[in-house]
């Protein structure tokens, strides 16, 4: 495949993952406390926090100050993977596999470095996990 074709594949990953994440609670059952509403609300807050952190980074150059780049692409998929994982573990495993494949594609296309991807995913995954737990009334420890 050409660079442009792989670029089209990469552009489709986050929207398709978002659709699956939104549909997952409608077609599966979960032990997620608070149910669908809490799940969706925590997902929206997590996504807003991910974009908010990107906005702050664009102004304060946190990632750039250590020679990296904040990866909104990676942050977006991290919110979805963590959310799916919390709703249904089997869906989370599949989502994580897609996330890893997406990271490999971003590296191949030279969108980001491994450091950009790992650092962004680590921060956003932890933030998303905390938001989900707090919004369900649970201590994230």
Residue frames as qw, qx, qy, qz and C-alpha x, y, z in Angstrom:
[[0.000, 0.888, 0.459, 0.000, 0.00, 0.00, 0.00],
 [0.362, 0.568, -0.038, 0.738, 1.10, 3.57, -0.60],
 [0.196, -0.057, -0.471, 0.858, 1.72, 6.18, 2.07],
 [0.362, -0.103, -0.092, -0.922, -1.54, 7.86, 1.11],
 [0.691, -0.222, -0.597, -0.343, -3.51, 4.63, 1.41],
 [0.543, -0.209, -0.661, 0.474, -2.03, 3.94, 4.85],
 [0.005, -0.043, 0.226, -0.973, -2.85, 7.55, 5.73],
 [0.562, -0.225, -0.342, -0.719, -6.50, 6.86, 4.87],
 [0.702, -0.249, -0.663, 0.071, -6.44, 3.78, 7.10],
 [0.363, -0.090, -0.504, 0.779, -4.91, 5.82, 9.93],
 [0.220, -0.141, -0.004, -0.965, -7.53, 8.54, 9.50],
 [0.655, -0.264, -0.484, -0.517, -10.29, 5.95, 9.90],
 [0.489, -0.056, -0.793, 0.360, -9.06, 4.35, 13.13],
 [0.005, -0.076, -0.530, 0.845, -10.22, 6.91, 15.69],
 [0.528, 0.000, -0.087, -0.845, -13.68, 7.53, 14.20],
 [0.715, -0.042, -0.644, -0.268, -14.34, 3.78, 13.87],
 [0.399, -0.059, -0.759, 0.512, -13.11, 3.15, 17.41],
 [0.203, 0.002, 0.318, -0.926, -15.36, 5.96, 18.67],
 [0.662, -0.043, -0.341, -0.666, -18.39, 4.43, 16.96],
 [0.665, -0.063, -0.742, 0.060, -17.62, 1.03, 18.48],
 [0.209, -0.019, -0.635, 0.744, -17.12, 2.57, 21.92],
 [0.394, -0.015, 0.111, -0.912, -20.44, 4.42, 21.70],
 [0.735, -0.009, -0.439, -0.516, -22.26, 1.30, 20.51],
 [0.378, 0.160, -0.873, 0.264, -20.68, -1.15, 22.94],
 [0.176, 0.048, 0.694, -0.696, -22.98, -0.35, 25.91],
 [0.625, 0.193, -0.031, -0.755, -26.01, -0.62, 23.65],
 [0.803, 0.217, -0.472, -0.291, -25.26, -4.19, 22.57],
 [0.598, 0.086, -0.725, 0.331, -23.48, -5.68, 25.61],
 [0.617, -0.748, -0.193, -0.152, -24.00, -5.92, 29.34],
 [0.431, 0.465, -0.487, 0.600, -21.46, -4.83, 31.90],
 [0.585, -0.549, -0.502, 0.323, -20.82, -4.69, 35.62],
 [0.271, 0.311, -0.055, 0.909, -19.81, -1.05, 35.18],
 [0.163, -0.577, -0.634, 0.489, -21.28, 0.71, 38.19],
 [0.107, 0.524, 0.045, -0.844, -23.53, 3.59, 37.24],
 [0.635, 0.498, 0.590, -0.021, -24.49, 1.95, 33.97],
 [0.559, 0.512, 0.389, 0.523, -24.51, 3.44, 30.50],
 [0.000, 0.969, 0.131, 0.209, -25.05, 7.04, 31.52],
 [0.536, -0.770, 0.270, 0.216, -22.05, 7.04, 33.86],
 [0.746, 0.001, 0.461, 0.480, -19.97, 5.31, 31.18],
 [0.419, 0.700, 0.339, 0.469, -20.84, 7.86, 28.50],
 [0.190, -0.976, -0.017, -0.101, -20.40, 10.81, 30.86],
 [0.652, -0.586, 0.347, 0.332, -17.00, 9.59, 32.02],
 [0.687, 0.243, 0.450, 0.516, -15.99, 9.06, 28.39],
 [0.220, 0.875, 0.231, 0.365, -17.01, 12.59, 27.42],
 [0.386, -0.909, 0.152, 0.036, -15.18, 14.10, 30.42],
 [0.755, -0.301, 0.411, 0.413, -12.10, 11.98, 29.64],
 [0.576, 0.503, 0.385, 0.516, -12.12, 13.10, 26.01],
 [0.009, -0.965, -0.090, -0.245, -12.49, 16.74, 27.08],
 [0.585, -0.740, 0.269, 0.196, -9.59, 16.31, 29.51],
 [0.763, 0.034, 0.418, 0.491, -7.46, 14.75, 26.76],
 [0.385, 0.709, 0.278, 0.520, -8.11, 17.69, 24.41],
 [0.291, -0.951, -0.006, -0.101, -7.70, 20.14, 27.30],
 [0.712, -0.505, 0.311, 0.375, -4.29, 18.69, 28.11],
 [0.637, 0.328, 0.395, 0.575, -3.34, 19.02, 24.44],
 [0.088, 0.910, 0.195, 0.355, -4.46, 22.65, 24.51],
 [0.505, -0.843, 0.156, 0.100, -2.37, 23.29, 27.63],
 [0.769, -0.182, 0.377, 0.483, 0.62, 21.56, 26.07],
 [0.491, 0.623, 0.324, 0.517, 0.30, 23.75, 22.96],
 [0.096, -0.946, -0.021, -0.309, 0.60, 26.80, 25.23],
 [0.543, -0.767, 0.341, -0.039, 3.14, 25.59, 27.80],
 [0.582, 0.602, -0.547, -0.022, 5.25, 23.28, 25.58],
 [0.705, -0.486, 0.476, -0.201, 5.49, 20.55, 28.23],
 [0.937, 0.141, 0.292, 0.129, 6.17, 17.69, 25.82],
 [0.571, 0.758, -0.105, 0.298, 8.36, 19.87, 23.60],
 [0.231, -0.857, 0.402, -0.223, 10.48, 20.86, 26.61],
 [0.656, -0.383, 0.650, 0.018, 11.62, 17.23, 26.87],
 [0.019, 0.392, -0.748, -0.534, 12.02, 16.71, 23.13],
 [0.202, 0.285, 0.934, 0.069, 8.66, 15.07, 22.48],
 [0.290, -0.118, -0.326, -0.892, 5.29, 15.88, 20.95],
 [0.478, 0.140, 0.638, -0.587, 1.87, 15.44, 22.58],
 [0.087, -0.020, -0.857, -0.507, 0.00, 12.92, 20.42],
 [0.549, 0.086, 0.213, -0.803, -3.69, 13.74, 20.23],
 [0.710, 0.168, -0.566, -0.384, -4.15, 10.68, 18.00],
 [0.451, 0.072, -0.840, 0.295, -2.71, 8.45, 20.72],
 [0.151, -0.002, 0.558, -0.816, -4.60, 10.23, 23.48],
 [0.644, 0.071, -0.142, -0.748, -7.90, 9.80, 21.65],
 [0.745, 0.068, -0.641, -0.172, -7.43, 6.06, 21.21],
 [0.255, 0.114, -0.782, 0.557, -6.21, 5.74, 24.83],
 [0.428, -0.024, 0.337, -0.838, -9.48, 7.21, 26.12],
 [0.784, 0.108, -0.282, -0.542, -11.44, 4.74, 24.00],
 [0.614, 0.171, -0.762, 0.112, -9.33, 1.70, 24.91],
 [0.043, 0.084, -0.724, 0.683, -9.51, 2.39, 28.65],
 [0.554, 0.033, 0.168, -0.815, -13.23, 3.09, 28.43],
 [0.794, 0.126, -0.462, -0.375, -13.93, -0.11, 26.50],
 [0.435, 0.185, -0.814, 0.338, -11.72, -2.06, 28.89],
 [0.171, -0.050, 0.612, -0.771, -13.72, -0.82, 31.85],
 [0.693, 0.093, -0.019, -0.714, -17.04, -1.62, 30.19],
 [0.981, 0.102, 0.085, -0.142, -16.16, -5.09, 28.86],
 [0.502, -0.599, 0.552, 0.292, -12.72, -6.67, 29.28],
 [0.691, 0.199, 0.611, 0.332, -12.92, -8.69, 26.05],
 [0.378, 0.877, 0.234, 0.184, -13.72, -5.53, 24.08],
 [0.247, -0.923, 0.267, 0.128, -10.85, -3.81, 25.87],
 [0.668, -0.277, 0.588, 0.362, -8.42, -6.51, 24.79],
 [0.582, 0.534, 0.500, 0.356, -9.52, -6.16, 21.16],
 [0.100, 0.988, 0.083, 0.083, -9.37, -2.35, 21.42],
 [0.463, -0.748, 0.393, 0.267, -5.87, -2.52, 22.93],
 [0.689, 0.041, 0.584, 0.427, -4.72, -4.72, 20.03],
 [0.397, 0.787, 0.352, 0.314, -6.10, -2.17, 17.58],
 [0.201, -0.973, 0.091, 0.071, -4.41, 0.60, 19.58],
 [0.611, -0.464, 0.502, 0.400, -1.05, -1.16, 19.32],
 [0.599, 0.373, 0.554, 0.442, -1.52, -1.67, 15.57],
 [0.151, 0.952, 0.216, 0.153, -2.44, 2.01, 15.27],
 [0.400, -0.835, 0.280, 0.253, 0.73, 2.98, 17.16],
 [0.653, -0.112, 0.577, 0.478, 2.80, 0.84, 14.78],
 [0.437, 0.680, 0.465, 0.360, 1.10, 2.55, 11.84],
 [0.081, -0.996, -0.023, 0.024, 1.81, 6.00, 13.33],
 [0.538, -0.597, 0.451, 0.388, 5.46, 5.02, 13.70],
 [0.620, 0.218, 0.606, 0.448, 5.59, 3.67, 10.14],
 [0.271, 0.829, 0.370, 0.319, 3.99, 6.85, 8.79],
 [0.471, 0.070, -0.222, 0.851, 6.34, 8.92, 10.99],
 [0.266, -0.790, -0.321, -0.450, 3.46, 10.82, 12.62],
 [0.498, -0.786, 0.248, -0.267, 5.03, 10.43, 16.07],
 [0.296, 0.456, -0.808, 0.229, 7.92, 8.76, 17.84],
 [0.620, -0.274, -0.732, 0.069, 7.54, 5.87, 20.25],
 [0.265, -0.145, -0.505, 0.809, 8.29, 8.32, 23.07],
 [0.302, -0.090, -0.096, -0.944, 5.47, 10.65, 21.95],
 [0.653, -0.208, -0.569, -0.455, 3.00, 7.77, 21.81],
 [0.604, -0.224, -0.702, 0.303, 3.98, 6.03, 25.06],
 [0.158, -0.072, -0.413, 0.894, 4.17, 9.24, 27.10],
 [0.409, -0.114, -0.153, -0.892, 0.81, 10.49, 25.86],
 [0.692, -0.215, -0.623, -0.295, -0.90, 7.12, 26.32],
 [0.474, -0.142, -0.696, 0.521, 0.51, 6.73, 29.85],
 [0.043, 0.058, 0.303, -0.950, -0.78, 10.13, 30.96],
 [0.521, -0.052, -0.254, -0.813, -4.16, 9.90, 29.21],
 [0.635, -0.161, -0.746, -0.118, -4.82, 6.29, 30.22],
 [0.328, -0.183, -0.669, 0.641, -4.17, 7.13, 33.88],
 [0.198, 0.069, 0.121, -0.970, -6.32, 10.27, 33.63],
 [0.586, -0.091, -0.499, -0.631, -9.16, 8.35, 31.93],
 [0.554, -0.188, -0.796, 0.159, -9.03, 5.58, 34.51],
 [0.148, -0.173, -0.526, 0.819, -9.20, 8.13, 37.34],
 [0.359, 0.017, -0.106, -0.927, -12.10, 9.98, 35.72],
 [0.619, -0.157, -0.666, -0.385, -14.09, 6.79, 35.23],
 [0.486, -0.233, -0.751, 0.381, -13.53, 5.74, 38.83],
 [0.025, -0.141, -0.351, 0.925, -14.32, 9.17, 40.26],
 [0.441, -0.020, -0.252, -0.861, -17.48, 9.53, 38.20],
 [0.666, -0.215, -0.680, -0.218, -18.65, 6.10, 39.37],
 [0.556, -0.711, 0.135, -0.409, -18.03, 7.18, 42.95],
 [0.958, -0.174, -0.076, 0.215, -15.04, 4.92, 43.42],
 [0.334, -0.824, 0.381, 0.255, -11.59, 5.66, 44.73],
 [0.706, 0.617, -0.332, -0.106, -9.08, 5.07, 41.85],
 [0.168, -0.607, 0.764, -0.138, -6.61, 3.33, 44.21]]
